[in-house]
Amino acid sequence: MDVLQAIVLGVVQGLTEFLPISSSAHLLIVPKLAGWGDPGAAFTAVIQLGTMLAVLLYFWRDIVRILWTWLRSLWTPELRGDLDARMGWYIGLGTIPIGVAGLLFKDAIEGPARNLWLNATMLIAFGLLLLAAEQFGRKKKEVADLTMRDGLIVGLWQMAPLIPGASRSGSTMTGAMFLGYTREAAARYSFLLSIPAVVLSGLFELRDIGDGGGPPLVPTLIATVVSFVVGYASIAWLLRYVARHSTIVFVVYRVFAGTFLLTLLYLGVLQS
């Protein structure tokens, strides 16, 4: 991997991590279309640390407030009903499903799940699920209405993007909208919920960076920095967009991209 490829993949990661179109699928598809090698699951996981740094910076006030209130609530019972204290529990417990599934299916995630036929199908399938949530979700609940049950259900939806093509933000936003949350509330909780899972996954995969079988150190570092810069802008844009518009544009993109990819695979232009 050279510097140009690292920059391109960093931009792709930053643009697609928070939009409900699957960053992991695009990090697999773009190199294939460009004739580059597969950067690998470890590269994907590590450069996500750049976009997570963007989340930490963008939401730092919320994160500090949630952590501080949650910690105080451990010995101050009257704080346990506070939204920030509850959010601490929801985010922590909602991370358990993806953590367990990620460890149990690590080999499949890094191998068979990176098949383009499967990724293209997931782009379409989860695009249609997002459309269903858009059409049938009541979209009335706000972040303040979150309950332990809803937090855990959205946490279960977060397991889907272990297969590239599902989209972490897309899956969790879909689950939240099915539960009746507004698009903006679904996006905000999706971003906060993603922090522990992505950070832990990226740190876990750091062990492979720079060794003989893993992605090279310098290009990975460049891609991570680029993904941070682009990702920060993507967060701000998406929160403004979903406050005023539906997610239909992302559904159309997912279905078109998945269909286009399946066509290329069927014609033999791309190899899975």
N, C-alpha and C positions, 0 to 999 in steps of 0.2 A: 504494500500500500504506500503510495507516495503522498506528498503534501496536498496536491490538488484533490485527490480522492478523499483525503481526510476532511478537507474544507467542505466539499460537496456533501459528504455524509453527515457532517456536523450541522449544516444548514437543513438537511432533510430531517434529522432528528429534532432540531429545534422547532421546525415548522409543524411536524406531525405528532409530536408527543402529546400535545394538549388538544389538538383538533381531533374529533372522533373518527379518525381515518386510519389509525394503526401505524405507529412509528416503526415497530419491529418488522411489519410486512414491507414497508417502504425501504427499510435498510437492507432488506433481502432482495427486493425487486429492482431497485435502482442500480445496484452493482451488476445484476444479471443483464439488464437492458444495455448498460454501458460496456459490457464485456469484461468486467472486473471479476476478481474472485469474491467468494462469499466472505464478508468480514468476520462472521462467526457470532455465536450467541454471547460470548464473553465480551467482545467489542461492543455489541449492542447494549449489554447491561452496564458496562463501565461508562460509556458516554452519556447514558441516562443520568449519571451523577451531575452532569452539567445542567441539564434541564431541571433536576431537583434543586440544585443551588438557586436557580431562577425562582422556583416556588418558595424556597426558604426566604429569599430576599423580598419577593413580592408580598408574602403573607407574614413577614417576621413579627409584626405587632400581634396578629391573631395567634401565631404559634407560641410566642412568649406568654401571652395572656392565658391561653389554654393550658400550657404546661404548668405555669405558676398556680393557677386556680385548682387544677387537678391535684397537684402536690399538696396544697394547703387543705384540700377537701379530705385527704387521707386521715387527718387528725382534727378536722373542723367539720362536724356533721352538718351544720346548717348550710355549708357551701355545696353539699352533694347534689342539690337540686339545681344548681346554677348551670346554665347552658355550657359554659366553658369547661366546667368539671365533667359534665356528661360527655362532651365532645372528646375529652381525653380518653375516656373509657371506650367510646364508640370507635375511635380511630385505632386504638390499641387492639381491641377485640376483633374489629373488622379486618385487621391485618393477618390474623391467625390462619384463616382458610388458605390464602395464597401462599403463606409461608410453608405450611404443611404440604400443600400440593406441589409447590416448587421443589421441595426436597425429595418428595416421593417420586416425581416424574422428571427429575433433572435430565436423565439420559435421553428420554423421549423428546423433551423440549429442545435439547441441543442437537438432536439428530432427526428422526422422522418428522417432527412437527415443522421443520424448515422446508417442507416440500411445497413447491409453488402451486400445485393443484389444490392442495389443502388451503393454502393461504388465500388464493383467489376465491375459493368457495366461502371462506370465512368472511372475506370482505363483503361479499354479496349478502350472505345470511345475516350477519350482524347489522348490515345496513338496513335490511328489511325489518329487523327487530327494532332498530332505532326509529324507523318510520311508524311501526305499530305503537311504540311508546309515545311518539309525537301525536299520533291520532287519537289514542285511547286514554292516555294519562290525563288526569284532571288538572295537573299543573297549578295547584293552589297552595301547597304547603311550602313553607320557607325553612331555612336552616334551623330556626328556633323550634320548629315542630318535630325535629328528629327524635326518635325513640331508640332504645336499645335494639328492639326488633328490627326496625328499619336499617339501623347501622350495620347489623349483622347480615341482613339480606343483601345490602349493597356490597358488603365485604365478600359474600359468596359470588356475586357477579364479577368481582375483581379477579377471580380465578380464570375467567375465560381468556384474557389476553396472554396467558402462558403459551397459547397457540398464536403465532403471528397472523394478523389479519382481523382479529376480534377487536382490538383497540382497548387499552386500559381506560382512557377517559370515556370512550364511546360506550363500553360495557357498563361502567358504573353510572354514567349519566342515564343510560337506558333503564337500568334497574331502578334508579331513583325516580325517574319520570313515571315508570309503571306504578310506583308507590304513591304517586300524586304530587311530587315536588315540582316546583317551577324549574325551568331550564337553568336559570342563574344559580339557584340553590343547589341543583344537581351538579353543576360544574364546579362550584366552590367546594362542596364536600368531596367531590371526586379528586380535586387537586390536593386537599389536605390528607385524604385517605391514602393517596399514592405515596406520600413521603416515606413512611417506614419501610414499605415493601421495596420500593425502588432503591433507596439508600442501602438497605441490607443486601439486596441482590447485587448491586454494583460493587460494594465492598467485598462481598464473597468472591466475585469474579476477578477482582484486582490481582489475585494470586497468579493468574495466568498471563497477565500483561508483561510483555517483554521476554517471556521464556521461549524456548524453541518451538513449542506447539501453539502459542497464543499470538494475539495481535501485537504488532510492534509498539514500543512505548511512545515515541515522539508523535507519530500520526494519531494515536489514540488520544494523547494529551491535546493536540491541536483540535481534533474533532470535538472533544469535551468542552473546550473553551468556546468554540464557535456555537455549539448547541446551547450553551448558557446564554449567550448574547441574543441569539435568535429566539430562544425559548421564552425569555423575559418579555419580549415584544408580543409573542404569541398569546401569552396568558392575558395581558391587558386587552388585546384585541378581542379574544374569544369572550371574555366576560362582558364586554360592551356589546358584542354582537348578539349573544344569546338572550340578553336582556330585552332586545327589541325584535329579534327575528327567530323564525323556526329553524330547526336543524335539517330541513329538507335538502338544502344545498349539499350537505355532507352525505346524505343518503344517495342522492343522484351521483355524486362523485364516486362513492364506494361501489355502487352497482355498475357504473360505467367502467371503472378501473378493473374490477373483478372480471367482468365480461371480456374486456379487452385482453387481459392477461390469459384467461382461459382460451381465447381465440388463438393467441400467439402460441400457446402450449399445444393446442390441437393441431395447428398447422406445422408444428415442428420448428418454428422460428426460435423459440426458447426451449431449453431443457429444464425439467423440474429439479 
